[in-house]
Amino acid sequence: MRVGLAATFLVVSIGIASCTTPVTINETEWMNPDPEIERLHVSAYNLDLGIGVAQDRIRANELYLQAAKAGDPRSMMNYAINLANGEGAEADLIDAYSWTETARFLTQNMQDKKIKWRVRGLNDELRKELSPAQIEDGQRRAKIKIDEIAQRKSISDH
């Protein structure tokens, strides 16, 4: 299975003063309210696509994973695409699905419809490739991720 990047991303360039490399964000209007997490996502995105820097999907995935664990749904989606395609990481459809399930849950109440529907579309595409047992495993992993993100946010809010 190959998840298409061209269909998933539309690049919109913006400048963020805190970043040391040229930055670009994906198609969504939503930006993470935490500037450090936003910086991680944008840096990962640039490395992933080689925008203004040498393409490095391994490092991009490391940054996506940091931002994803902090609750950034765009990073979850992009990391899932790379996991599904085996780009910069060993292919793992179940973990890719678990990240899209996590992003799907976190985007339920977002105003930005683009990210919501892109996450859901990717989630549906991955789901077609998995057995019922694999889907159940992915949902179990997603619940753990959601609980961990909620725990981190609860600690950081205090």
C-alpha positions in Angstrom: 0.0 0.0 0.0 1.3 3.4 -0.8 -0.3 6.5 0.8 0.1 9.5 -1.6 1.9 12.5 -0.4 0.9 14.6 -3.3 -2.8 14.1 -2.6 -2.3 14.7 1.1 -0.2 17.9 1.1 -0.5 21.3 -0.4 2.4 23.5 0.7 1.9 27.0 2.0 5.1 28.9 2.9 5.1 31.1 6.0 7.9 32.5 8.1 8.3 31.8 11.8 11.0 33.9 13.4 11.9 31.2 16.0 12.9 28.6 13.4 16.5 28.4 12.2 15.6 26.9 8.8 13.1 28.1 6.2 9.7 26.9 7.3 6.6 25.6 5.6 3.4 24.2 7.0 1.0 21.9 5.3 -2.4 22.6 4.0 -4.3 23.1 7.2 -5.3 26.4 8.7 -4.7 25.1 12.3 -1.4 25.9 14.0 -0.4 24.4 17.3 -0.8 27.0 20.0 2.4 25.9 21.6 5.2 27.5 19.6 7.7 24.8 20.5 5.5 22.0 19.2 4.7 24.1 16.1 8.4 24.6 15.5 8.9 20.8 15.8 6.1 20.1 13.3 7.3 22.7 10.8 10.9 21.5 11.0 9.8 17.9 10.5 7.7 18.9 7.6 10.6 20.7 5.9 12.9 17.8 6.5 10.3 15.3 5.3 9.8 17.1 1.9 13.3 18.7 1.6 12.0 22.2 1.7 14.9 24.6 2.3 17.0 21.8 3.8 18.3 18.4 2.6 15.6 15.8 2.8 16.0 13.6 5.8 13.0 11.5 6.5 14.6 9.7 9.5 15.1 13.0 11.3 11.7 14.2 10.1 10.1 11.2 11.7 11.9 11.8 15.0 10.6 15.3 15.1 7.1 14.3 13.9 7.0 11.7 16.7 8.0 14.3 19.3 5.3 16.6 18.2 2.8 13.8 17.8 3.4 12.6 21.4 2.7 16.2 22.5 -0.7 16.1 20.7 -0.1 17.7 17.3 -2.5 15.9 14.9 -0.7 17.1 11.7 2.5 15.4 12.9 0.5 12.3 13.7 -0.9 12.3 10.2 2.4 12.9 8.5 4.2 10.4 10.7 1.5 7.8 9.9 2.0 8.4 6.1 5.7 7.8 6.5 5.1 4.7 8.6 2.6 3.3 6.1 5.0 3.9 3.2 8.1 2.8 5.1 9.8 6.2 4.4 12.4 7.0 7.0 11.1 4.2 9.2 10.2 0.5 8.9 6.7 0.1 7.4 4.1 -0.5 10.1 0.5 -0.2 9.1 -0.9 -1.0 12.5 1.1 1.8 14.2 0.3 4.1 11.3 -3.4 3.4 11.8 -3.1 3.9 15.6 -1.6 7.4 14.9 -4.5 8.3 12.5 -7.0 7.0 15.1 -5.3 9.2 17.7 -5.4 12.2 15.3 -9.1 11.4 14.4 -10.0 11.6 18.1 -8.1 14.8 18.7 -9.5 16.6 15.7 -13.2 15.8 16.5 -14.0 19.3 17.7 -11.6 21.3 15.5 -12.9 24.1 13.4 -10.4 23.3 10.6 -12.3 20.9 8.4 -9.3 20.3 6.1 -7.3 18.5 8.8 -10.3 16.7 10.1 -11.2 15.2 6.7 -7.7 14.5 5.6 -7.1 12.6 8.9 -10.3 10.7 8.4 -9.5 9.9 4.8 -6.1 8.5 5.7 -7.6 6.6 8.6 -10.2 5.0 6.2 -7.5 4.2 3.6 -5.3 2.4 6.2 -8.3 0.6 7.7 -9.0 -1.1 4.4 -5.6 -2.7 4.5 -6.0 -4.2 8.0 -7.7 -7.2 9.4 -10.3 -6.8 12.2 -7.7 -8.0 14.7 -5.2 -5.5 13.4 -7.8 -2.7 13.6 -8.5 -3.7 17.2 -4.8 -3.6 18.0 -4.5 -0.2 16.4 -7.4 1.2 18.4 -6.0 -0.2 21.6 -2.6 1.5 20.8 -4.5 4.7 20.0 -6.3 4.7 23.3 -2.9 4.4 25.1 -1.6 7.3 23.0 -4.6 9.5 23.8 -4.3 8.7 27.5 -0.6 9.6 27.5 -1.2 12.8 25.6 -4.0 13.8 28.1 -1.7 12.9 31.0 1.1 15.1 29.6 -1.3 18.0 29.0 -2.7 17.7 32.5 0.8 17.8 34.0 1.8 20.8 31.8 -1.3 22.7 32.7 -0.5 22.7 36.4 
